[in-house]
Amino acid sequence: MSTPNFRNFTKLTLLSSFLFISLKNNSTQAQTSLKSAPLQKGGSKTLNGRITDQATGETLIGVSITTKNIKTGTTTNNYGYFSLTIPTDTATFRISYIGYQTIDTLINLAVKSTVAFRLKPLQNELNIVIIKGANSTPIQNTSQMGKINLPISQIQALPRFFGEPDLFKALQTLPGVQQGSEGTSAMLVRGGSPDQNLILLDGAPLYNPSHLLGIFSAFNTYAIKNVDLYKGAFPARYGGRLSSVVDISMNDGNMNKVHGQFTLGLLASQLTVEGPLKKDKTSFIISGRRTYHDLIISPILKSSQRDVEKFQLYFYDLNAKIHHKFSDQDHLYLSFYNGQDKLRTKVKQASSDDGATALGDFGLGWRNLTGAARWNHIFSNKLFANTTLTTSQYKFNTSMTSSIFGSKENLNSDDILNINSGITDYTAKIDFDYQPSPAHSIKMGLSSTLHTFTPGTSLSKQSFNNETLKDENLGSKIKATELDLYAEDDWTITDKLKANIGLHASGFNVQGKFYTSLQPRISARYLLPGDWALKASYAKMTQYMHLLASNSISLPTDLWVPATNKVLPQQSNQFSLGVSRNIFNDQFEFSAESYYKTMNNIIEYKDGADYVVTSEHNDWENKITTGKGKAYGLELFLQKKTGRLTSWASYALAWTNRSLPEINQGKTYPYKYDRRNTLNLVGVYKLKPGIELSATFVYQSASPFTMPTTQFEGVSPGQDQQERTKKIDYIESRNNVRIQPTHRLDVGISFIKLKESGKVRTWNVSIYNVYNRQNLFYFKVNDYKGNTANLTGNSLLPIMPSVSYSLKF
């Protein structure tokens, strides 16, 4: 092992020992504190517990717990747990959460230190118009920057695409987040690529979070409880990606009553049912969604195109979860997700010459499967632990079959090609939350993941008159092990200065090579005069996997490959600086952030290369080149979370470039998603009880793409006149042309009615691309006139109205 790797391995081992000793000492302290006599007045005391929804028993994430006259506070974690230490026996605690009634309660911690708060939801959807939600923790009081929480209720209230509320399309309206191509759910964050986003569903990674070739995201919003987006200043507990983390939590299920929601749209329908298996003890939720447009299109195709024998194009996803409460200290969660897309066309053609029949069968399918088992335990009023076992599997398959049979000579032949790729993970992880004092909130943990990569395997068979002419099975799998270890401390240094300081250490063992990485993270906040917060952060990230993609839109055909003994892991360094504050009587959150990010060892196909499995051991490593990337910019964000109008506005000024030695003659060129300006305006307005309006406007500067700018008369030794005078296209550089920006306006209206039975009925009418903007998806050069190129552009998504019906019971 080389010296640098040995040093990193030594540091990794030392950090592991430090965490083990810390946890051992923490456990001892917890046991001692439970046995010791109560502290005298003036000594520090700790309040801990869980916070849930009074109506459903659902744990609430991000609830603010503060104390009056004492400048300290905390929020609940992903399991509704909190721990808060104060330097006195008695205090008045305020528990506040947007959409719920605020609780102010006086607690004597010498008498009671463990509590269970049940917050009552504000009944504002139909009975009143003006919402008076309690404010959460002011943005200037947190050390975290580059994080945005997006309420699920707001996502569901936005204009719907084909009647479907879409999580990723909502995330694409946030600053620093862009969509890949018009209408797709590909997410690009701060100059990164789609593979640089860590998408977590109940702690399990999802590798292809989209349906229908990227048009829809893979998440049924009716099964989701919380969404957190991190695009910078990554806490040490996250690792493995360079650009962003999208942490999604599923609903746990209603502990008290059986409830459900059914939605019928033009494209898909969904059904969600939740309730108690045992009241106040065990709950469940199951949610399913499926499209059915293929049931409509298939008969039409068969009647108009007689050659078409079969047509399938659909997706479905299924979410399920069980939550069991053994005691106030021990909870168990079992969650499951399965999403699948399938495209198949079967065409049969008869030849009039010799009576032979040709049959073509093409299939394309991909699938995500995740599962998680989580047990969390409260060791003491200061120590909380969560142990998780997860599995995640992504599979992609392409099949092509060509057959000829029934000729007069009774000859028949078959040509079959199957191409498979994917990735499978098994992970064990344990995380600890420790609150030693009012000034410190410590998180630490470790995990181990076994990866199995299938960069591509192909099965090729050819036969003639039942005699096998070819039978090849090419490709191979690559196994790797990843280890992660982290520790972070949210430290209140003074009343004005607060910092989150952490270290993430990781190792990756593949093909006899052991990569190690130490990734420091720091995010700090300093309160300026006028209650403005100045925030700064630095984060180093390492990613041990790559996505092999063509220089076009992101598709499920793109292949996941690992770092190998030849291909290095990706790395990034990101610096951020910004200001933030709650303004206008705390009704608005405002933040401004600038960032500078460098990326190393990013990969792309060499010019002219494409990937096909051509050998038993794969040869993708010989078709790629590695290099560097750079991204920097400014982001502005203004958000209103409460009141009759809830809305946000975001603007981003950004640059992102790539430099790879074997591409563009080694010269720096703009990345394919380099867009200078992005503007998003989003609003949801409660017109009156039962009527809700929504609108979204998006604008993105023109993105670059590669196009010939000049054409020359070529001279060829071919015998044909056309061959001898064939024209030659000249491409000056990669991504050399920008044609036009993209923009559109979407609107929606919901009619909500509370029936006497208690059921809630909702009709939603939405219009996508109201003014029918032709956002061009693809360009083609027709001809050249002097220095002018004549282009033809094609757009995919014109104005599209939709209607959906929903019933909550």
ROVOPA-150208 format. One record per residue (C-alpha): residue number from 0; x, y, z. Coordinates in steps of 0.02 Angstrom, whole numbers, always signed. Layout:
% ROVOPA-150208
   num        x        y        z
   NUM        X        Y        Z
...
//
This chain:
% ROVOPA-150208
   num        x        y        z
     0       +0       +0       +0
     1      +64     +172      -44
     2     +115     +294      +92
     3      -31     +417      +69
     4     -156     +274      +80
     5      -71     +205     +235
     6      -81     +375     +320
     7     -265     +393     +278
     8     -298     +217     +338
     9     -211     +257     +503
    10     -319     +414     +524
    11     -474     +311     +486
    12     -426     +184     +618
    13     -392     +320     +748
    14     -559     +402     +715
    15     -647     +234     +732
    16     -562     +207     +901
    17     -612     +383     +955
    18     -795     +351     +915
    19     -794     +183    +1006
    20     -717     +260    +1162
    21     -838     +408    +1154
    22     -989     +294    +1142
    23     -926     +186    +1282
    24     -898     +338    +1393
    25    -1067     +410    +1344
    26    -1157     +250    +1390
    27    -1072     +249    +1560
    28    -1122     +430    +1591
    29    -1301     +392    +1541
    30    -1314     +247    +1663
    31    -1236     +354    +1801
    32    -1355     +499    +1770
    33    -1503     +385    +1788
    34    -1443     +324    +1957
    35    -1379     +488    +2029
    36    -1478     +600    +2145
    37    -1569     +750    +2070
    38    -1461     +904    +2045
    39    -1489    +1055    +2154
    40    -1569    +1210    +2083
    41    -1445    +1297    +1971
    42    -1373    +1135    +1900
    43    -1407    +1084    +1718
    44    -1557     +974    +1679
    45    -1612     +885    +1520
    46    -1785     +870    +1444
    47    -1810     +735    +1312
    48    -1950     +645    +1223
    49    -2046     +625    +1062
    50    -2170     +740     +975
    51    -2313     +670     +872
    52    -2471     +724     +781
    53    -2618     +716     +902
    54    -2739     +653     +769
    55    -2632     +521     +683
    56    -2490     +479     +802
    57    -2367     +520     +660
    58    -2196     +576     +724
    59    -2155     +755     +675
    60    -1987     +805     +601
    61    -1907     +974     +631
    62    -2020    +1034     +773
    63    -1943    +1183     +864
    64    -1919    +1170    +1052
    65    -1860    +1330    +1137
    66    -1857    +1400    +1313
    67    -1909    +1574    +1366
    68    -1776    +1687    +1441
    69    -1643    +1557    +1399
    70    -1557    +1570    +1230
    71    -1558    +1387    +1188
    72    -1664    +1271    +1084
    73    -1668    +1116     +973
    74    -1774    +1026     +843
    75    -1839     +849     +829
    76    -1743     +724     +722
    77    -1814     +608     +588
    78    -1901     +505     +721
    79    -1982     +647     +817
    80    -1853     +633     +958
    81    -1771     +781    +1045
    82    -1657     +815    +1192
    83    -1628     +988    +1268
    84    -1515    +1029    +1414
    85    -1541    +1192    +1510
    86    -1445    +1267    +1657
    87    -1594    +1268    +1777
    88    -1725    +1155    +1855
    89    -1880    +1244    +1792
    90    -1919    +1331    +1628
    91    -2061    +1373    +1510
    92    -2044    +1275    +1349
    93    -2120    +1326    +1182
    94    -2156    +1187    +1057
    95    -2198    +1258     +885
    96    -2222    +1186     +712
    97    -2299    +1263     +558
    98    -2477    +1200     +535
    99    -2498    +1153     +718
   100    -2553    +1242     +876
   101    -2409    +1305     +983
   102    -2385    +1236    +1158
   103    -2314    +1342    +1300
   104    -2289    +1239    +1456
   105    -2196    +1259    +1621
   106    -2099    +1103    +1668
   107    -2003    +1063    +1828
   108    -1863     +949    +1768
   109    -1824     +892    +1944
   110    -1994     +805    +1941
   111    -2011     +757    +1756
   112    -1877     +747    +1622
   113    -1958     +636    +1489
   114    -2113     +697    +1398
   115    -2222     +654    +1250
   116    -2299     +804    +1164
   117    -2447     +781    +1046
   118    -2474     +933     +936
   119    -2648     +975     +873
   120    -2660    +1016     +687
   121    -2735    +1184     +642
   122    -2903    +1153     +558
   123    -2881    +1286     +426
   124    -2902    +1199     +259
   125    -3089    +1231     +244
   126    -3152    +1319     +400
   127    -3049    +1478     +391
   128    -2944    +1563     +260
   129    -2806    +1651     +356
   130    -2679    +1529     +426
   131    -2588    +1577     +584
   132    -2453    +1447     +592
   133    -2321    +1463     +727
   134    -2149    +1511     +666
   135    -2014    +1379     +663
   136    -1836    +1416     +717
   137    -1783    +1580     +631
   138    -1663    +1546     +489
   139    -1531    +1662     +563
   140    -1521    +1555     +721
   141    -1462    +1397     +634
   142    -1282    +1358     +587
   143    -1340    +1257     +436
   144    -1335    +1337     +264
   145    -1380    +1266      +94
   146    -1527    +1169     +167
   147    -1711    +1188     +117
   148    -1860    +1095     +189
   149    -2006    +1080      +69
   150    -2175    +1041     +151
   151    -2269     +900      +66
   152    -2432     +999      +77
   153    -2353    +1133      -34
   154    -2293    +1005     -161
   155    -2468     +933     -174
   156    -2544    +1107     -193
   157    -2437    +1154     -344
   158    -2500    +1138     -524
   159    -2502     +956     -574
   160    -2421     +876     -724
   161    -2549     +758     -803
   162    -2640     +765     -636
   163    -2488     +706     -537
   164    -2403     +810     -400
   165    -2217     +785     -432
   166    -2082     +798     -300
   167    -1934     +830     -415
   168    -2024     +961     -518
   169    -2054    +1054     -355
   170    -1871    +1036     -305
   171    -1821    +1105     -476
   172    -1899    +1272     -427
   173    -1775    +1297     -285
   174    -1616    +1403     -303
   175    -1466    +1308     -369
   176    -1574    +1165     -435
   177    -1608    +1146     -621
   178    -1699    +1020     -729
   179    -1599     +926     -859
   180    -1710     +947    -1011
   181    -1885    +1018    -1031
   182    -2014     +907     -947
   183    -1890     +787     -866
   184    -1862     +754     -682
   185    -1671     +749     -694
   186    -1599     +859     -557
   187    -1440     +962     -579
   188    -1375    +1047     -422
   189    -1241    +1183     -424
   190    -1158    +1126     -584
   191    -1162     +941     -544
   192    -1227     +793     -642
   193    -1377     +682     -599
   194    -1268     +544     -523
   195    -1196     +668     -397
   196    -1362     +678     -302
   197    -1387     +561     -154
   198    -1573     +517     -152
   199    -1622     +432      +11
   200    -1792     +353      +43
   201    -1805     +307     +227
   202    -1616     +293     +229
   203    -1600     +182      +75
   204    -1520     +255      -84
   205    -1621     +261     -245
   206    -1512     +256     -402
   207    -1639     +300     -536
   208    -1774     +409     -456
   209    -1880     +432     -613
   210    -2017     +354     -719
   211    -2062     +360     -904
   212    -1887     +401     -967
   213    -1866     +538     -838
   214    -2033     +629     -860
   215    -2099     +586     -685
   216    -2008     +563     -520
   217    -2020     +395     -434
   218    -2106     +459     -276
   219    -2290     +452     -232
   220    -2308     +612     -130
   221    -2457     +541      -34
   222    -2339     +418      +51
   223    -2208     +549      +98
   224    -2195     +645     +262
   225    -2040     +754     +246
   226    -1912     +811     +116
   227    -1746     +896     +156
   228    -1630     +959      +19
   229    -1445     +992      +56
   230    -1348    +1077      -85
   231    -1197    +1136      +13
   232    -1125    +1137     +190
   233    -1158     +950     +199
   234    -1168     +884     +378
   235    -1037     +750     +412
   236    -1171     +615     +426
   237    -1196     +619     +237
   238    -1069     +555     +112
   239    -1046     +470      -55
   240    -1102     +609     -174
   241    -1033     +778     -230
   242    -1181     +892     -266
   243    -1334     +865     -156
   244    -1429     +758      -34
   245    -1618     +734      -45
   246    -1672     +652     +118
   247    -1850     +586     +102
   248    -1950     +512     +246
   249    -2105     +407     +220
   250    -2260     +423     +327
   251    -2264     +302     +475
   252    -2450     +266     +469
   253    -2597     +321     +577
   254    -2591     +250     +753
   255    -2773     +289     +793
   256    -2892     +266     +645
   257    -2896     +193     +470
   258    -2881     +330     +340
   259    -2846     +334     +156
   260    -2842     +435       -3
   261    -2888     +388     -180
   262    -2836     +494     -330
   263    -2890     +472     -510
   264    -2797     +569     -647
   265    -2782     +569     -835
   266    -2620     +472     -832
   267    -2616     +377     -667
   268    -2713     +331     -511
   269    -2654     +303     -335
   270    -2724     +230     -175
   271    -2653     +256       -1
   272    -2720     +168     +154
   273    -2652     +186     +331
   274    -2707     +141     +505
   275    -2672      +46     +665
   276    -2638     -139     +670
   277    -2647     -116     +857
   278    -2704      +54     +921
   279    -2564     +163     +991
   280    -2445      +16     +966
   281    -2426      -35     +784
   282    -2469      +60     +626
   283    -2457      +26     +439
   284    -2464     +121     +276
   285    -2473      +53     +100
   286    -2477     +160      -56
   287    -2484     +109     -238
   288    -2483     +205     -403
   289    -2498     +148     -584
   290    -2515     +228     -754
   291    -2642     +161     -878
   292    -2618     +261    -1037
   293    -2553     +103    -1123
   294    -2727      +27    -1099
   295    -2796     +170    -1204
   296    -2656     +188    -1331
   297    -2633       +1    -1367
   298    -2806      -28    -1448
   299    -2786     +132    -1550
   300    -2616      +78    -1615
   301    -2675      -96    -1657
   302    -2823      -30    -1755
   303    -2724     +103    -1850
   304    -2562       +5    -1869
   305    -2604     -175    -1913
   306    -2423     -229    -1897
   307    -2426     -189    -1711
   308    -2467     -345    -1611
   309    -2425     -280    -1438
   310    -2386     -114    -1356
   311    -2346      -82    -1172
   312    -2287      +77    -1088
   313    -2322      +99     -904
   314    -2247     +120     -733
   315    -2301      +77     -558
   316    -2233     +104     -384
   317    -2278      +29     -217
   318    -2234      +96      -43
   319    -2265       +3     +118
   320    -2214      +32     +299
   321    -2245      -38     +472
   322    -2208      +57     +633
   323    -2210      -38     +798
   324    -2187      +43     +969
   325    -2114      -80    +1095
   326    -2103      +57    +1226
   327    -2070     +244    +1237
   328    -1885     +201    +1221
   329    -1893      +75    +1078
   330    -1973      +92     +907
   331    -1958      -22     +754
   332    -1987      +32     +573
   333    -1997      -82     +421
   334    -2012       +6     +252
   335    -2017      -55      +72
   336    -2019      +23     -101
   337    -2037      -56     -272
   338    -2049      +44     -432
   339    -2044      -23     -609
   340    -2057      +43     -788
   341    -2092      -63     -940
   342    -2092      -25    -1127
   343    -2127     -162    -1255
   344    -2173     -159    -1439
   345    -2207     -314    -1542
   346    -2223     -293    -1731
   347    -2268     -430    -1855
   348    -2246     -408    -2043
   349    -2289     -530    -2183
   350    -2189     -536    -2346
   351    -2286     -558    -2507
   352    -2136     -630    -2602
   353    -2101     -796    -2518
   354    -2236     -801    -2385
   355    -2113     -773    -2242
   356    -2163     -677    -2087
   357    -2047     -560    -1992
   358    -2073     -532    -1807
   359    -1987     -395    -1709
   360    -1999     -386    -1519
   361    -1917     -242    -1424
   362    -1921     -221    -1235
   363    -1852      -92    -1115
   364    -1873     -101     -927
   365    -1797      -37     -766
   366    -1835      -64     -584
   367    -1793       +7     -412
   368    -1814      -98     -256
   369    -1770      -40      -80
   370    -1801     -105      +95
   371    -1755      -40     +267
   372    -1768     -107     +444
   373    -1734      +24     +579
   374    -1734      +12     +766
   375    -1711     +167     +872
   376    -1679     +164    +1057
   377    -1666     +298    +1191
   378    -1522     +251    +1304
   379    -1543     +402    +1417
   380    -1611     +578    +1415
   381    -1454     +629    +1319
   382    -1416     +480    +1206
   383    -1522     +418    +1060
   384    -1471     +281     +937
   385    -1539     +219     +771
   386    -1484      +54     +695
   387    -1525      +24     +512
   388    -1513     -119     +388
   389    -1551      -71     +208
   390    -1546     -146      +36
   391    -1560      -56     -130
   392    -1566     -132     -303
   393    -1574      -51     -475
   394    -1591     -156     -632
   395    -1600     -107     -814
   396    -1639     -225     -958
   397    -1649     -206    -1146
   398    -1709     -351    -1255
   399    -1717     -362    -1445
   400    -1782     -513    -1539
   401    -1794     -530    -1728
   402    -1871     -686    -1805
   403    -1913     -743    -1982
   404    -2021     -897    -2010
   405    -2154     -974    -2122
   406    -2065     -956    -2290
   407    -2103    -1071    -2437
   408    -1935    -1155    -2411
   409    -1985    -1183    -2228
   410    -1834    -1083    -2168
   411    -1831     -993    -2001
   412    -1705     -889    -1905
   413    -1694     -804    -1735
   414    -1581     -664    -1676
   415    -1591     -623    -1490
   416    -1496     -489    -1392
   417    -1518     -451    -1206
   418    -1418     -315    -1117
   419    -1426     -298     -928
   420    -1347     -177     -805
   421    -1375     -120     -627
   422    -1313     -105     -450
   423    -1358     -192     -286
   424    -1315     -129     -110
   425    -1326     -205      +64
   426    -1293      -83     +208
   427    -1280      -93     +397
   428    -1274      +71     +491
   429    -1287     +142     +667
   430    -1310     +325     +712
   431    -1303     +412     +881
   432    -1375     +580     +939
   433    -1292     +641    +1098
   434    -1331     +802    +1194
   435    -1195     +821    +1327
   436    -1231    +1004    +1369
   437    -1334    +1153    +1309
   438    -1189    +1208    +1198
   439    -1160    +1043    +1108
   440    -1266     +928    +1000
   441    -1161     +782     +939
   442    -1202     +657     +802
   443    -1090     +511     +759
   444    -1101     +344     +673
   445    -1029     +214     +557
   446    -1088     +105     +413
   447    -1031      -32     +297
   448    -1098      -62     +121
   449    -1072     -208       +3
   450    -1092     -151     -179
   451    -1114     -263     -329
   452    -1100     -171     -495
   453    -1155     -240     -662
   454    -1083     -115     -787
   455    -1159     -218     -926
   456    -1189     -399     -974
   457    -1252     -455    -1143
   458    -1329     -617    -1200
   459    -1325     -641    -1389
   460    -1402     -791    -1479
   461    -1421     -828    -1664
   462    -1500     -983    -1740
   463    -1549    -1043    -1913
   464    -1668    -1189    -1941
   465    -1653    -1234    -1756
   466    -1463    -1242    -1769
   467    -1369    -1125    -1650
   468    -1246    -1015    -1742
   469    -1198     -900    -1598
   470    -1220     -906    -1410
   471    -1117     -775    -1314
   472    -1133     -714    -1136
   473    -1019     -563    -1112
   474     -984     -448     -967
   475     -945     -469     -783
   476     -987     -402     -611
   477     -880     -295     -496
   478     -894     -310     -308
   479     -838     -175     -187
   480     -850     -134       -2
   481     -874      +42      +66
   482     -844      +95     +246
   483     -903     +261     +320
   484     -871     +342     +487
   485     -922     +515     +546
   486     -935     +632     +694
   487    -1009     +808     +700
   488    -1046     +935     +835
   489    -1171    +1077     +824
   490    -1081    +1193     +944
   491    -1149    +1355    +1017
   492     -984    +1443    +1049
   493    -1059    +1612    +1103
   494    -1227    +1696    +1089
   495    -1174    +1762     +918
   496    -1063    +1622     +853
   497    -1125    +1447     +815
   498    -1041    +1312     +711
   499    -1068    +1136     +649
   500     -899    +1051     +641
   501     -879     +874     +578
   502     -770     +744     +494
   503     -824     +607     +375
   504     -700     +466     +344
   505     -727     +333     +212
   506     -641     +186     +130
   507     -678      +91      -32
   508     -606      -79      -70
   509     -618     -133     -253
   510     -514     -249     -363
   511     -376     -259     -233
   512     -366      -69     -218
   513     -412      +19      -55
   514     -456     +203      -72
   515     -472     +311      +83
   516     -536     +487     +109
   517     -547     +610     +253
   518     -681     +741     +222
   519     -687     +889     +342
   520     -851     +987     +353
   521     -883    +1153     +439
   522    -1029    +1272     +435
   523    -1032    +1427     +545
   524    -1151    +1569     +584
   525    -1112    +1739     +660
   526    -1251    +1859     +710
   527    -1223    +2034     +641
   528    -1309    +2194     +701
   529    -1491    +2198     +649
   530    -1509    +2011     +681
   531    -1433    +1967     +513
   532    -1337    +1803     +508
   533    -1173    +1790     +414
   534    -1144    +1609     +366
   535     -993    +1520     +292
   536     -956    +1338     +255
   537     -831    +1217     +181
   538     -864    +1037     +132
   539     -756     +905      +50
   540     -849     +760      -31
   541     -792     +595     -109
   542     -895     +488     -226
   543     -841     +309     -264
   544     -956     +281     -412
   545     -987     +360     -583
   546    -1129     +366     -707
   547    -1080     +330     -886
   548    -1193     +445     -987
   549    -1195     +511    -1165
   550    -1183     +698    -1193
   551    -1372     +718    -1204
   552    -1520     +695    -1088
   553    -1510     +581     -937
   554    -1590     +412     -969
   555    -1605     +248     -874
   556    -1490     +174    -1006
   557    -1345     +268     -924
   558    -1234     +145     -831
   559    -1173     +147     -651
   560     -990      +99     -634
   561     -875     +100     -482
   562     -705     +176     -454
   563     -582      +40     -501
   564     -396      +11     -490
   565     -386     +117     -649
   566     -526     +245     -624
   567     -510     +360     -473
   568     -655     +415     -360
   569     -735     +584     -390
   570     -695     +722     -266
   571     -758     +898     -235
   572     -719    +1048     -126
   573     -857    +1175     -100
   574     -847    +1344      -14
   575    -1003    +1446      +26
   576    -1033    +1619      +99
   577    -1201    +1701     +130
   578    -1321    +1801     +237
   579    -1495    +1758     +299
   580    -1634    +1828     +406
   581    -1819    +1817     +441
   582    -1895    +1980     +378
   583    -2063    +2072     +379
   584    -2112    +2020     +556
   585    -2042    +1846     +531
   586    -2166    +1806     +391
   587    -2029    +1786     +259
   588    -1864    +1693     +256
   589    -1728    +1773     +151
   590    -1558    +1701     +109
   591    -1419    +1746      -12
   592    -1279    +1621      -43
   593    -1125    +1623     -153
   594    -1028    +1462     -186
   595     -870    +1401     -270
   596     -849    +1216     -308
   597     -709    +1116     -388
   598     -730     +936     -446
   599     -592     +811     -486
   600     -591     +642     -576
   601     -758     +666     -662
   602     -779     +552     -814
   603     -854     +562     -988
   604     -848     +458    -1144
   605     -707     +502    -1262
   606     -758     +593    -1420
   607     -846     +470    -1533
   608     -854     +331    -1403
   609    -1009     +243    -1343
   610    -1035      +95    -1230
   611    -1081      -79    -1288
   612    -1029     -238    -1200
   613     -897     -309    -1317
   614     -792     -422    -1207
   615     -808     -541    -1062
   616     -721     -421     -942
   617     -801     -260    -1007
   618     -700     -123    -1088
   619     -786      +36    -1029
   620     -627      +93     -941
   621     -543     +112    -1111
   622     -683     +220    -1181
   623     -685     +356    -1049
   624     -575     +501    -1001
   625     -562     +592     -834
   626     -540     +774     -792
   627     -595     +922     -688
   628     -749    +1028     -665
   629     -784    +1198     -589
   630     -946    +1281     -535
   631     -981    +1447     -450
   632    -1125    +1567     -431
   633    -1246    +1667     -325
   634    -1418    +1610     -262
   635    -1561    +1715     -189
   636    -1710    +1639     -101
   637    -1865    +1721      -25
   638    -1997    +1608      +54
   639    -2164    +1640     +140
   640    -2223    +1489     +239
   641    -2381    +1550     +325
   642    -2536    +1651     +288
   643    -2666    +1657     +152
   644    -2528    +1660      +22
   645    -2382    +1540      +35
   646    -2247    +1563      -95
   647    -2064    +1571     -140
   648    -1954    +1657     -266
   649    -1781    +1597     -315
   650    -1646    +1665     -429
   651    -1477    +1590     -474
   652    -1331    +1663     -569
   653    -1215    +1518     -610
   654    -1066    +1457     -712
   655    -1008    +1277     -735
   656     -865    +1215     -844
   657     -772    +1053     -883
   658     -592    +1019     -932
   659     -545     +844     -990
   660     -381     +810    -1083
   661     -457     +699    -1220
   662     -612     +804    -1253
   663     -621     +968    -1349
   664     -433     +960    -1380
   665     -405     +980    -1193
   666     -482    +1154    -1192
   667     -606    +1207    -1057
   668     -787    +1204    -1117
   669     -956    +1242    -1038
   670    -1046    +1094     -962
   671    -1202    +1038    -1055
   672    -1311    +1107     -914
   673    -1221    +1274     -898
   674    -1362    +1401     -885
   675    -1318    +1577     -836
   676    -1484    +1634     -760
   677    -1625    +1537     -678
   678    -1783    +1616     -605
   679    -1928    +1528     -519
   680    -2087    +1602     -448
   681    -2206    +1489     -351
   682    -2368    +1533     -260
   683    -2516    +1448     -176
   684    -2663    +1562     -133
   685    -2817    +1515      -29
   686    -2949    +1616     -118
   687    -3088    +1567       +1
   688    -3138    +1413     +100
   689    -3134    +1266      -21
   690    -3046    +1353     -166
   691    -2856    +1354     -186
   692    -2758    +1433     -328
   693    -2579    +1393     -376
   694    -2454    +1447     -508
   695    -2273    +1413     -556
   696    -2165    +1512     -675
   697    -1993    +1448     -725
   698    -1858    +1528     -831
   699    -1689    +1457     -881
   700    -1556    +1533     -993
   701    -1511    +1441    -1151
   702    -1406    +1286    -1119
   703    -1260    +1243    -1234
   704    -1252    +1099    -1356
   705    -1134    +1043    -1492
   706    -1174    +1089    -1671
   707    -1077    +1107    -1835
   708    -1057    +1292    -1873
   709     -978    +1276    -2045
   710     -989    +1154    -2191
   711     -853    +1120    -2321
   712     -854    +1036    -2490
   713     -759     +875    -2469
   714     -658     +781    -2599
   715     -668     +592    -2590
   716     -592     +459    -2704
   717     -759     +369    -2712
   718     -827     +320    -2883
   719     -999     +396    -2854
   720    -1018     +582    -2890
   721    -1112     +609    -2727
   722     -975     +517    -2632
   723     -838     +625    -2712
   724     -925     +789    -2666
   725     -986     +740    -2494
   726     -998     +890    -2376
   727     -899     +891    -2215
   728     -965     +970    -2054
   729     -844    +1073    -1951
   730     -869    +1080    -1761
   731     -767    +1218    -1684
   732     -783    +1159    -1503
   733     -894    +1059    -1387
   734    -1055    +1143    -1326
   735    -1021    +1289    -1441
   736    -1199    +1350    -1474
   737    -1339    +1423    -1368
   738    -1504    +1449    -1458
   739    -1644    +1506    -1343
   740    -1696    +1506    -1160
   741    -1837    +1399    -1093
   742    -1983    +1466     -992
   743    -2163    +1420     -955
   744    -2309    +1458     -839
   745    -2411    +1322     -753
   746    -2574    +1358     -660
   747    -2694    +1255     -557
   748    -2854    +1269     -457
   749    -2921    +1149     -326
   750    -3102    +1137     -269
   751    -3107    +1059      -96
   752    -3267    +1002      -11
   753    -3291     +928     +162
   754    -3434     +805     +156
   755    -3553     +767     +299
   756    -3474     +595     +315
   757    -3306     +677     +354
   758    -3232     +634     +186
   759    -3141     +769      +89
   760    -3167     +778      -98
   761    -3047     +876     -210
   762    -3058     +917     -395
   763    -2899     +987     -469
   764    -2884    +1068     -640
   765    -2707    +1112     -698
   766    -2634    +1181     -858
   767    -2453    +1146     -900
   768    -2369    +1277    -1011
   769    -2516    +1397    -1013
   770    -2456    +1509    -1155
   771    -2396    +1359    -1259
   772    -2213    +1407    -1260
   773    -2116    +1301    -1386
   774    -1967    +1254    -1280
   775    -1859    +1166    -1407
   776    -1791     +998    -1355
   777    -1688     +952    -1508
   778    -1609    +1049    -1653
   779    -1559     +992    -1827
   780    -1456    +1087    -1956
   781    -1546    +1093    -2123
   782    -1419    +1190    -2226
   783    -1297    +1335    -2222
   784    -1307    +1504    -2308
   785    -1142    +1592    -2291
   786    -1107    +1607    -2105
   787    -1288    +1570    -2059
   788    -1354    +1397    -2013
   789    -1536    +1356    -2049
   790    -1604    +1254    -1903
   791    -1759    +1153    -1866
   792    -1811    +1132    -1685
   793    -1930    +1009    -1604
   794    -2024    +1034    -1441
   795    -2098     +895    -1336
   796    -2223     +974    -1218
   797    -2351    +1100    -1282
   798    -2496    +1168    -1178
   799    -2571    +1021    -1083
   800    -2727    +1034     -974
   801    -2765     +898     -847
   802    -2896     +856     -719
   803    -2890     +743     -567
   804    -3010     +686     -432
   805    -2959     +645     -254
   806    -3056     +576     -107
   807    -2986     +573      +69
   808    -3077     +454     +186
//
